[in-house]
Amino acid sequence: MNIQHSDIILVGGGIAGMTAAAAFGTAGFSVALVDPSLAKQSNDLRSTAFLQPARALLARAGLWDLFEPHAAPLKIMRIIDAGGPPDAAAVSADFDASEIGDGPFGWNLPNMAIRQAALARLAQLPNVTQYPDTRFARLTPRRVEARVALSDGTQLSAKLLIGADGRKSAVRKAAGIGTKIHRYGQKALVFTVRHAPPHNDCSTEVHLSGGPFTMVPLPDADDGHRSAIVWMETSAEAARLMQLDEAAFNDAASHRSAGVLGPLALTSPTFQKS
C-alpha cells in the first residue's frame, strides 16, 4: 500500500484550517491539507474580525503582511441600548482602544480576501501539500500514527490529525468525539452594506429584543463606505426578513440600525445565514 507520510494531516480548508496549515508549515512541519473547496472559487460574502492578540500568530505564520492591505481597524466599540420605551433616547457607550494601548482592538477583513491571501501564503510553503479535489473518507487509528483514507483512494498517515472541517466535522465523528447542541431560537443574517457616512473605524452594536444588530467596519471600496452586518433575530423573524425583496430588506436594515450609518444598501442581494 502506497501511504503518503507527513507530520500533520489537517482536514478543512476554511480560515481556521488554512491559518493552521500556514502556521505549522512556517514552523517547519510537513502538512497535508485536505479540502475539496481549495480549488473552487469562493463566494463567501462574510467577514472575520481578528482581535489584537491574533496579529502575532498571523505574523509568525507569514500571513499578516498579506492580510493587512485588506484589513479595517476596529478602533472604537460602541454599544447602543435602544430597547427602552419608544419615546426614550437610546443609551450609548463608547470603548476606545487608545485608552488601553497603541493599536486597535482588532481588524475586520472580508473572508474572500482572507482566503486569497492564505492560499498565496500556502503556495509559498513547499512542505504544505494540498489535496483540493478530494475529501476525508475514513480514519484508522494506530498506536503511533493516524491513517486517513481520502475519497479518491489516497492514503495518508501522520502523528497528528486535526479536524478543522466545521460543525458537522467528519473527523470528529470518526474519532468518536461527541457534541451537545443547545438552540437559542435565534438566527443570524449576515451581509455587507454600502452607506454614505464613514464608519470612522467604529464597530457599533444596536441592542433590541431579538438580538444585537452589529455593524463592523470594512475597508472602503470604489462605490463608497462599507460595513459588515451581523443581524441576530428570532428564528421566525429571520425567516420573514429573508423573504423580503432587496428594497424592502434595505429599508428594514436601515430602520433596525437606528440610523447610525444612514440608509443602508446591500452590496449584493445574496444572503448568508448561520
C-alpha positions as CSV (number, residue, x, y, z in Angstrom):
1,M,0.0,0.0,0.0
2,N,1.4,3.4,-1.0
3,I,0.9,5.6,2.1
4,Q,2.0,9.3,2.0
5,H,3.5,10.4,5.3
6,S,3.6,13.8,6.8
7,D,3.9,15.3,10.3
8,I,0.3,16.6,10.3
9,I,-2.9,15.9,8.5
10,L,-5.2,18.8,8.5
11,V,-8.8,18.3,7.2
12,G,-10.7,21.5,6.5
13,G,-9.6,24.4,4.2
14,G,-11.6,27.3,5.8
15,I,-10.0,30.2,7.6
16,A,-9.0,28.1,10.7
17,G,-7.6,25.3,8.6
18,M,-5.6,27.4,6.3
19,T,-4.2,29.5,9.1
20,A,-3.2,26.4,11.0
21,A,-1.6,24.9,7.9
22,A,0.4,28.2,7.3
23,A,1.5,28.3,11.0
24,F,2.6,24.7,11.1
25,G,4.2,24.9,7.6
26,T,6.1,28.1,8.5
27,A,7.4,26.3,11.7
28,G,8.9,23.6,9.5
29,F,6.3,20.8,9.9
30,S,5.1,18.9,6.8
31,V,1.4,19.3,6.4
32,A,-1.2,17.5,4.3
33,L,-4.2,19.9,3.8
34,V,-7.4,18.2,2.7
35,D,-10.5,20.1,1.4
36,P,-12.4,19.8,-1.9
37,S,-13.1,23.6,-1.8
38,L,-9.4,24.6,-2.0
39,A,-9.6,24.5,-5.8
40,K,-13.0,26.3,-6.0
41,Q,-13.8,30.0,-6.4
42,S,-15.1,31.4,-3.1
43,N,-18.4,33.4,-3.0
44,D,-18.2,33.9,0.8
45,L,-19.7,37.3,1.5
46,R,-19.0,37.3,5.2
47,S,-16.1,38.9,7.1
48,T,-14.0,37.8,10.0
49,A,-12.6,40.0,12.8
50,F,-9.2,39.2,14.3
51,L,-8.6,40.7,17.7
52,Q,-5.2,42.2,18.7
53,P,-3.6,39.0,20.0
54,A,-4.2,37.2,16.7
55,R,-1.8,39.5,14.9
56,A,1.3,38.0,16.4
57,L,0.2,34.5,15.4
58,L,-0.7,35.6,11.9
59,A,2.7,37.4,11.5
60,R,4.6,34.2,12.6
61,A,2.6,32.3,10.0
62,G,3.6,34.7,7.3
63,L,0.0,35.8,6.8
64,W,-0.3,39.3,8.4
65,D,1.6,41.2,5.6
66,L,-0.8,39.6,3.1
67,F,-3.9,40.3,5.3
68,E,-3.1,43.9,6.3
69,P,-3.9,45.6,3.0
70,H,-7.5,44.3,3.3
71,A,-8.0,45.0,7.0
72,A,-10.2,47.7,8.5
73,P,-9.0,48.6,12.1
74,L,-11.5,48.4,14.9
75,K,-10.6,51.5,17.0
76,I,-13.9,52.1,18.8
77,M,-16.5,49.7,20.1
78,R,-19.9,51.4,20.5
79,I,-22.8,49.7,22.4
80,I,-26.2,51.3,22.0
81,D,-29.2,50.2,24.1
82,A,-32.3,51.1,22.1
83,G,-34.6,48.8,23.9
84,G,-36.4,51.4,26.1
85,P,-39.8,53.0,25.6
86,P,-40.4,54.3,22.1
87,D,-40.1,57.9,23.1
88,A,-36.9,57.3,25.2
89,A,-33.4,58.3,24.0
90,A,-31.1,55.4,23.3
91,V,-28.3,54.9,25.8
92,S,-24.8,54.7,24.2
93,A,-21.3,53.9,25.5
94,D,-18.0,54.0,23.6
95,F,-14.9,52.0,24.3
96,D,-11.8,53.5,22.7
97,A,-8.8,51.2,22.0
98,S,-6.4,54.2,22.5
99,E,-7.3,54.1,26.2
100,I,-5.7,50.7,26.7
101,G,-2.9,50.6,24.2
102,D,-1.3,51.8,20.9
103,G,-3.2,49.6,18.5
104,P,-6.9,49.0,17.6
105,F,-8.9,46.3,19.3
106,G,-8.6,44.3,16.2
107,W,-9.2,44.2,12.4
108,N,-12.0,43.1,10.2
109,L,-11.4,41.5,6.8
110,P,-13.6,40.2,4.0
111,N,-13.5,36.4,4.0
112,M,-12.7,36.2,0.3
113,A,-9.7,38.4,0.8
114,I,-8.5,36.2,3.7
115,R,-8.9,33.1,1.5
116,Q,-6.9,34.5,-1.4
117,A,-4.1,35.8,0.8
118,A,-3.9,32.5,2.7
119,L,-3.8,30.4,-0.5
120,A,-1.0,32.7,-1.7
121,R,0.9,32.0,1.5
122,L,0.4,28.2,1.3
123,A,1.7,28.3,-2.2
124,Q,5.0,29.6,-0.8
125,L,5.4,26.7,1.5
126,P,6.8,23.5,-0.2
127,N,6.2,21.4,3.0
128,V,2.4,22.0,2.8
129,T,0.8,19.6,0.3
130,Q,-2.8,20.4,-0.7
131,Y,-5.4,17.8,-1.6
132,P,-8.0,20.1,-3.3
133,D,-10.2,17.6,-5.2
134,T,-10.9,15.1,-2.5
135,R,-12.3,14.8,1.0
136,F,-11.8,12.8,4.2
137,A,-13.3,9.3,4.0
138,R,-12.0,7.1,6.8
139,L,-9.8,7.2,9.9
140,T,-7.8,4.2,11.1
141,P,-6.1,5.0,14.4
142,R,-2.8,3.2,15.1
143,R,-0.7,3.2,18.2
144,V,1.9,5.6,16.8
145,E,0.0,7.4,14.0
146,A,-3.3,8.1,12.4
147,R,-4.1,6.7,9.0
148,V,-6.5,8.6,6.8
149,A,-8.2,7.4,3.6
150,L,-9.4,10.1,1.2
151,S,-12.3,9.8,-1.2
152,D,-10.1,9.3,-4.2
153,G,-8.3,6.4,-2.6
154,T,-5.2,8.3,-1.4
155,Q,-3.8,7.0,1.9
156,L,-2.2,9.5,4.4
157,S,-0.5,9.0,7.7
158,A,0.7,11.4,10.4
159,K,1.3,11.6,14.2
160,L,-1.3,14.4,14.4
161,L,-4.7,14.7,12.8
162,I,-6.6,18.0,13.0
163,G,-10.3,18.3,12.2
164,A,-11.0,21.9,11.0
165,D,-14.0,20.8,8.9
166,G,-16.8,22.6,10.6
167,R,-19.7,21.9,12.9
168,K,-20.6,18.7,11.1
169,S,-16.9,17.5,11.2
170,A,-16.4,14.1,9.7
171,V,-13.1,13.9,11.5
172,R,-14.8,14.5,14.9
173,K,-17.4,11.8,14.2
174,A,-14.7,9.3,13.0
175,A,-12.7,9.9,16.2
176,G,-15.8,9.3,18.4
177,I,-15.9,12.8,19.8
178,G,-19.5,13.7,20.8
179,T,-21.2,17.0,20.9
180,K,-24.1,18.7,22.7
181,I,-26.4,21.1,21.0
182,H,-28.4,23.9,22.6
183,R,-30.6,26.0,20.5
184,Y,-31.4,29.6,21.4
185,G,-34.2,30.2,18.9
186,Q,-32.2,32.8,17.0
187,K,-30.7,33.1,13.5
188,A,-28.1,35.4,12.2
189,L,-28.5,37.4,8.9
190,V,-25.0,38.1,7.6
191,F,-24.4,40.6,4.7
192,T,-22.4,43.6,3.6
193,V,-23.8,47.1,3.0
194,R,-22.8,50.4,1.5
195,H,-23.5,53.6,3.4
196,A,-22.9,57.3,2.9
197,P,-21.3,58.4,6.2
198,P,-17.9,57.0,7.1
199,H,-17.8,54.4,9.8
200,N,-14.7,56.0,11.3
201,D,-13.3,52.7,12.3
202,C,-16.1,52.2,14.9
203,S,-17.8,48.9,15.4
204,T,-21.4,49.5,16.6
205,E,-23.9,47.2,18.3
206,V,-27.5,48.3,18.5
207,H,-29.4,46.2,21.0
208,L,-33.1,45.5,20.9
209,S,-35.3,42.4,21.6
210,G,-34.4,39.6,19.3
211,G,-30.7,40.2,19.5
212,P,-28.0,42.8,18.5
213,F,-27.6,44.4,15.1
214,T,-23.8,44.7,14.7
215,M,-22.1,47.0,12.1
216,V,-18.4,46.1,11.7
217,P,-16.2,48.3,9.6
218,L,-14.8,47.1,6.3
219,P,-12.2,48.8,4.0
220,D,-13.8,51.4,1.7
221,A,-14.5,50.3,-1.9
222,D,-14.8,52.3,-5.1
223,D,-18.5,52.6,-4.6
224,G,-18.2,54.1,-1.1
225,H,-18.0,53.2,2.6
226,R,-18.8,49.6,3.6
227,S,-19.6,47.7,6.7
228,A,-20.3,44.0,7.5
229,I,-23.6,43.4,9.3
230,V,-24.5,40.6,11.7
231,W,-28.2,40.8,12.5
232,M,-29.4,38.5,15.2
233,E,-33.2,37.8,15.3
234,T,-35.6,35.3,16.5
235,S,-35.9,32.4,14.0
236,A,-39.3,33.3,12.9
237,E,-38.4,37.0,12.2
238,A,-35.2,36.0,10.4
239,A,-37.2,33.7,8.1
240,R,-39.6,36.6,7.4
241,L,-36.8,39.0,6.6
242,M,-35.2,36.5,4.2
243,Q,-38.3,36.6,2.1
244,L,-38.2,40.4,1.6
245,D,-37.1,41.8,-1.8
246,E,-33.9,43.8,-1.8
247,A,-35.5,47.3,-1.5
248,A,-37.7,46.2,1.4
249,F,-34.8,44.5,3.1
250,N,-32.6,47.6,2.8
251,D,-35.4,49.6,4.5
252,A,-35.7,47.1,7.3
253,A,-32.0,47.1,7.9
254,S,-31.8,50.9,7.8
255,H,-34.6,51.0,10.4
256,R,-33.0,48.3,12.6
257,S,-29.7,50.1,12.6
258,A,-31.3,53.1,14.4
259,G,-29.9,55.3,11.6
260,V,-26.3,55.1,12.9
261,L,-24.9,54.9,9.3
262,G,-27.9,56.4,7.5
263,P,-29.6,54.4,4.8
264,L,-28.1,51.0,4.2
265,A,-27.9,49.3,0.8
266,L,-26.9,45.7,0.2
267,T,-23.6,45.3,-1.8
268,S,-25.1,42.0,-3.1
269,P,-28.6,40.6,-2.9
270,T,-27.2,37.3,-1.8
271,F,-27.8,36.4,1.9
272,Q,-25.7,34.1,4.0
273,K,-27.2,32.9,7.3
274,S,-25.7,30.9,10.1
